[in-house]
Amino acid sequence: MKHILKFLLILLCSHIAIARTVDIGYTSHGLPFDEEKDEKLIGGLIFDIASLIVSTAKLEPVFHSLPVNRVEEFLVSGYIQMLCLYNPSWLISPDHFTWGPPLLRQREFFIIRQQDENITHYEQLKGFNIGSHLGYIYSDTLMSLFDDGEATRISRLSTLELYKLIKLNRVNVIIDNDYSFFYLKSQGKANGLQLTSLIDNIYPLHCALSKIKPTLNKKLLSAMNIIANQNDVAKVLIHYKNYLPSSANRTSN
């Protein structure tokens, strides 16, 4: 009987431990969004903000690296419960998920070499090879240029590989967010490059929740709203102040 009771106690403790965890998905692009060591997420904006949300809900985070083209599938199925620093327009069926309040704002710029002519309108992109993030959906105007064959899209999963494209003159321009650009600039990995005047889009960044576990959703949404109302994200950004844009903590246009 003692052995049975011990076994049941272990099962109960295991169930409680599992119930206290939140499975969080992310796609690996590199700092400042994610920092990995031995294939585990250990830092970056996604790690810090998602961990803040989960700890505010008095739960424990478990991070899972996901392929870009299967993020939505894993969120629908409930394999992951939360996906952070995303925008609804980046998903095919955003209505399938519960979205928290905006936590950050991200601007997508066209980036060129220092010696190149500034880009101020989309007409200048016609005939260009444009480096982009694999699987990303950009503005309707830019996507039309790609779809109509008026510009050629060359995609990379890694942000560093994207920047190598323009440094090696394999593309005319790349498109990337201001967070990554200023971070790489601070690390000496975007030297010789500059932001153009043309911003492709400005995105409020949220966390998306799977609808599989509504009770858990309620806890996480409550935590997100507390963080948003108290502007706790600004405290997280202090650790990144040396290489983030001045507009980083704004969540509206």
PADOVO-749744 format. One record per residue (C-alpha): residue in three letters; chain; x, y, z. Coordinates in Angstrom, 1 decimal. Layout:
% PADOVO-749744
ALA / A / X / Y / Z
...
***
This chain:
% PADOVO-749744
MET / A / 0.0 / 0.0 / 0.0
LYS / A / 2.9 / 2.4 / 0.8
HIS / A / 4.3 / 1.9 / -2.6
ILE / A / 1.0 / 2.6 / -4.3
LEU / A / 0.5 / 5.8 / -2.2
LYS / A / 4.1 / 6.9 / -3.0
PHE / A / 3.4 / 6.3 / -6.7
LEU / A / 0.2 / 8.3 / -6.6
LEU / A / 1.9 / 11.1 / -4.8
ILE / A / 4.6 / 11.2 / -7.5
LEU / A / 1.9 / 11.3 / -10.2
LEU / A / 0.1 / 14.1 / -8.4
CYS / A / 3.3 / 16.2 / -8.0
SER / A / 4.1 / 15.6 / -11.7
HIS / A / 0.7 / 16.8 / -12.7
ILE / A / 1.0 / 19.9 / -10.6
ALA / A / 4.4 / 20.6 / -12.0
ILE / A / 3.1 / 20.3 / -15.6
ALA / A / 0.1 / 22.4 / -14.8
ARG / A / 2.4 / 25.2 / -13.7
THR / A / 4.3 / 25.4 / -16.9
VAL / A / 3.6 / 27.4 / -20.1
ASP / A / 4.9 / 26.2 / -23.4
ILE / A / 6.2 / 29.1 / -25.4
GLY / A / 7.2 / 29.0 / -29.1
TYR / A / 9.7 / 31.1 / -30.9
THR / A / 11.6 / 31.1 / -34.2
SER / A / 15.3 / 31.5 / -34.0
HIS / A / 16.6 / 34.7 / -35.7
GLY / A / 19.3 / 35.8 / -33.2
LEU / A / 19.8 / 38.8 / -30.9
PRO / A / 18.2 / 41.0 / -29.8
PHE / A / 15.1 / 38.8 / -30.1
ASP / A / 16.6 / 35.5 / -29.1
GLU / A / 19.8 / 34.2 / -27.7
GLU / A / 20.4 / 30.4 / -27.7
LYS / A / 23.0 / 28.2 / -26.0
ASP / A / 23.2 / 24.5 / -26.6
GLU / A / 19.9 / 24.8 / -28.5
LYS / A / 18.1 / 26.3 / -25.5
LEU / A / 16.7 / 29.8 / -25.3
ILE / A / 18.6 / 31.7 / -22.6
GLY / A / 18.1 / 35.4 / -23.4
GLY / A / 16.8 / 38.1 / -25.7
LEU / A / 13.6 / 40.2 / -25.9
ILE / A / 11.3 / 37.2 / -26.5
PHE / A / 12.9 / 35.3 / -23.5
ASP / A / 12.7 / 38.3 / -21.2
ILE / A / 9.2 / 39.5 / -22.0
ALA / A / 7.6 / 36.0 / -22.2
SER / A / 9.3 / 35.1 / -18.9
LEU / A / 8.0 / 38.3 / -17.3
ILE / A / 4.4 / 37.5 / -18.4
VAL / A / 4.6 / 33.9 / -17.2
SER / A / 6.2 / 34.8 / -13.8
THR / A / 3.6 / 37.5 / -13.3
ALA / A / 1.0 / 34.8 / -13.7
LYS / A / 3.0 / 32.7 / -11.1
LEU / A / 3.8 / 30.0 / -13.7
GLU / A / 7.0 / 28.6 / -15.2
PRO / A / 8.1 / 29.1 / -18.9
VAL / A / 9.2 / 26.3 / -21.2
PHE / A / 10.6 / 27.5 / -24.6
HIS / A / 10.4 / 25.6 / -27.8
SER / A / 12.2 / 26.5 / -31.0
LEU / A / 9.8 / 26.2 / -34.0
PRO / A / 10.2 / 26.2 / -37.8
VAL / A / 8.8 / 29.5 / -39.3
ASN / A / 6.3 / 27.8 / -41.5
ARG / A / 4.7 / 25.7 / -38.7
VAL / A / 4.3 / 28.3 / -36.0
GLU / A / 0.6 / 28.6 / -36.6
GLU / A / 0.0 / 24.9 / -36.7
PHE / A / 1.7 / 24.4 / -33.3
LEU / A / -0.3 / 27.2 / -31.8
VAL / A / -3.6 / 25.9 / -33.1
SER / A / -3.0 / 22.4 / -31.8
GLY / A / -2.0 / 23.7 / -28.3
TYR / A / 1.5 / 22.2 / -28.6
ILE / A / 2.6 / 25.7 / -27.6
GLN / A / 0.4 / 28.0 / -25.6
MET / A / 2.0 / 31.3 / -26.3
LEU / A / 3.9 / 33.1 / -29.0
CYS / A / 5.4 / 36.4 / -28.2
LEU / A / 6.3 / 39.6 / -30.1
TYR / A / 4.1 / 38.8 / -33.1
ASN / A / 1.7 / 40.7 / -35.1
PRO / A / -1.7 / 39.3 / -36.3
SER / A / -1.0 / 40.2 / -39.9
TRP / A / 2.0 / 37.7 / -39.9
LEU / A / -0.4 / 34.7 / -39.5
ILE / A / -2.8 / 33.3 / -42.0
SER / A / -5.7 / 32.9 / -39.6
PRO / A / -5.0 / 35.3 / -36.7
ASP / A / -8.7 / 35.0 / -35.5
HIS / A / -7.9 / 31.4 / -34.4
PHE / A / -6.0 / 32.9 / -31.5
THR / A / -6.4 / 35.1 / -28.5
TRP / A / -4.3 / 38.3 / -28.7
GLY / A / -2.9 / 40.2 / -25.7
PRO / A / -2.3 / 44.0 / -25.6
PRO / A / 0.5 / 45.5 / -27.7
LEU / A / 3.8 / 45.4 / -25.8
LEU / A / 6.3 / 46.9 / -28.3
ARG / A / 6.3 / 48.6 / -31.7
GLN / A / 8.5 / 47.4 / -34.6
ARG / A / 9.4 / 49.3 / -37.7
GLU / A / 10.5 / 47.5 / -40.9
PHE / A / 13.0 / 49.5 / -42.8
PHE / A / 14.8 / 49.1 / -46.1
ILE / A / 18.5 / 49.0 / -45.5
ILE / A / 21.2 / 49.9 / -48.0
ARG / A / 25.0 / 50.5 / -48.2
GLN / A / 26.3 / 53.9 / -47.1
GLN / A / 27.3 / 54.8 / -50.6
ASP / A / 23.9 / 53.9 / -52.2
GLU / A / 21.2 / 56.4 / -53.0
ASN / A / 18.5 / 56.8 / -50.4
ILE / A / 15.2 / 55.1 / -51.1
THR / A / 12.1 / 57.1 / -50.5
HIS / A / 9.4 / 55.3 / -52.6
TYR / A / 8.6 / 51.8 / -53.8
GLU / A / 9.1 / 52.7 / -57.5
GLN / A / 12.9 / 52.7 / -56.7
LEU / A / 12.7 / 49.0 / -55.8
LYS / A / 11.6 / 47.8 / -59.2
GLY / A / 14.3 / 45.6 / -60.7
PHE / A / 16.0 / 45.1 / -57.4
ASN / A / 17.1 / 42.0 / -55.6
ILE / A / 15.7 / 42.4 / -52.1
GLY / A / 16.9 / 40.4 / -49.1
SER / A / 14.1 / 39.4 / -46.7
HIS / A / 13.4 / 37.1 / -43.7
LEU / A / 12.2 / 33.7 / -44.7
GLY / A / 8.4 / 33.2 / -44.4
TYR / A / 7.7 / 36.9 / -43.4
ILE / A / 4.8 / 38.7 / -44.8
TYR / A / 5.5 / 42.4 / -45.6
SER / A / 3.3 / 45.3 / -46.7
ASP / A / 0.8 / 44.7 / -49.6
THR / A / 2.8 / 47.1 / -51.7
LEU / A / 6.1 / 45.1 / -51.3
MET / A / 4.4 / 41.7 / -51.6
SER / A / 2.8 / 42.9 / -54.9
LEU / A / 6.3 / 43.8 / -56.2
PHE / A / 7.4 / 40.3 / -55.5
ASP / A / 4.2 / 38.6 / -56.8
ASP / A / 4.3 / 40.6 / -60.0
GLY / A / 8.0 / 39.8 / -60.6
GLU / A / 8.9 / 43.5 / -60.4
ALA / A / 11.4 / 42.8 / -57.7
THR / A / 13.2 / 39.5 / -56.7
ARG / A / 12.9 / 38.2 / -53.2
ILE / A / 15.9 / 36.4 / -51.7
SER / A / 15.2 / 35.1 / -48.3
ARG / A / 17.2 / 34.0 / -45.3
LEU / A / 16.2 / 32.5 / -41.9
SER / A / 19.2 / 33.9 / -40.0
THR / A / 19.3 / 37.7 / -39.5
LEU / A / 23.1 / 37.6 / -39.8
GLU / A / 22.9 / 35.7 / -43.1
LEU / A / 20.5 / 38.4 / -44.3
TYR / A / 23.0 / 41.1 / -43.6
LYS / A / 25.8 / 39.1 / -45.3
LEU / A / 23.7 / 39.2 / -48.6
ILE / A / 24.0 / 43.0 / -48.9
LYS / A / 27.6 / 43.2 / -47.6
LEU / A / 28.6 / 40.7 / -50.3
ASN / A / 26.6 / 42.7 / -52.9
ARG / A / 24.3 / 39.8 / -53.6
VAL / A / 21.2 / 42.0 / -53.2
ASN / A / 20.5 / 45.7 / -53.7
VAL / A / 18.7 / 46.2 / -50.4
ILE / A / 17.5 / 44.2 / -47.4
ILE / A / 14.4 / 44.7 / -45.3
ASP / A / 14.7 / 44.3 / -41.5
ASN / A / 13.4 / 45.8 / -38.3
ASP / A / 15.0 / 48.6 / -36.4
TYR / A / 15.6 / 46.5 / -33.3
SER / A / 17.9 / 44.1 / -35.2
PHE / A / 19.6 / 46.9 / -37.2
PHE / A / 20.6 / 48.9 / -34.2
TYR / A / 21.7 / 45.8 / -32.3
LEU / A / 23.9 / 44.6 / -35.2
LYS / A / 25.2 / 48.2 / -35.6
SER / A / 26.3 / 48.2 / -31.9
GLN / A / 28.1 / 44.9 / -32.5
GLY / A / 29.9 / 46.1 / -35.6
LYS / A / 28.0 / 43.7 / -37.8
ALA / A / 26.1 / 46.4 / -39.8
ASN / A / 29.0 / 48.7 / -40.4
GLY / A / 28.7 / 50.4 / -43.8
LEU / A / 25.0 / 50.1 / -43.9
GLN / A / 22.2 / 52.7 / -43.3
LEU / A / 18.4 / 52.9 / -42.9
THR / A / 16.6 / 54.4 / -45.8
SER / A / 13.8 / 56.9 / -45.5
LEU / A / 11.3 / 54.3 / -46.7
ILE / A / 9.5 / 52.4 / -43.9
ASP / A / 7.7 / 49.3 / -45.2
ASN / A / 5.4 / 49.0 / -42.2
ILE / A / 5.0 / 49.7 / -38.4
TYR / A / 3.8 / 46.8 / -36.4
PRO / A / 2.5 / 46.7 / -32.8
LEU / A / 3.9 / 43.5 / -31.3
HIS / A / 1.6 / 41.3 / -29.1
CYS / A / 1.6 / 37.8 / -27.6
ALA / A / -0.8 / 35.3 / -29.2
LEU / A / -2.4 / 32.5 / -27.2
SER / A / -3.8 / 29.2 / -28.2
LYS / A / -7.5 / 28.8 / -27.4
ILE / A / -7.0 / 25.2 / -26.3
LYS / A / -6.7 / 26.1 / -22.6
PRO / A / -9.1 / 29.0 / -21.8
THR / A / -8.4 / 28.9 / -18.0
LEU / A / -4.6 / 29.3 / -18.6
ASN / A / -5.4 / 32.0 / -21.2
LYS / A / -7.3 / 34.0 / -18.6
LYS / A / -4.2 / 34.0 / -16.3
LEU / A / -1.8 / 34.9 / -19.0
LEU / A / -4.0 / 37.7 / -20.4
SER / A / -4.4 / 39.1 / -16.9
ALA / A / -0.6 / 39.1 / -16.5
MET / A / -0.1 / 40.8 / -19.9
ASN / A / -2.6 / 43.6 / -19.0
ILE / A / -0.8 / 44.2 / -15.7
ILE / A / 2.5 / 44.4 / -17.5
ALA / A / 1.1 / 46.7 / -20.2
ASN / A / -0.7 / 49.0 / -17.7
GLN / A / 2.4 / 49.3 / -15.5
ASN / A / 4.7 / 49.7 / -18.5
ASP / A / 6.9 / 46.9 / -17.1
VAL / A / 8.3 / 46.3 / -20.6
ALA / A / 10.2 / 49.6 / -20.3
LYS / A / 12.0 / 48.1 / -17.4
VAL / A / 13.0 / 45.1 / -19.5
LEU / A / 14.3 / 47.4 / -22.3
ILE / A / 16.7 / 49.1 / -19.9
HIS / A / 18.9 / 46.1 / -20.3
TYR / A / 18.9 / 46.8 / -24.1
LYS / A / 19.2 / 50.6 / -24.0
ASN / A / 22.7 / 50.6 / -25.7
TYR / A / 21.4 / 49.2 / -28.9
LEU / A / 17.6 / 49.7 / -29.2
PRO / A / 15.9 / 52.5 / -31.1
SER / A / 14.5 / 55.4 / -29.0
SER / A / 11.0 / 54.4 / -30.1
ALA / A / 11.3 / 50.9 / -28.7
ASN / A / 8.9 / 51.2 / -25.8
ARG / A / 6.1 / 52.9 / -27.8
THR / A / 3.2 / 50.7 / -28.8
SER / A / 1.2 / 53.0 / -31.0
ASN / A / 1.9 / 54.8 / -34.3
***
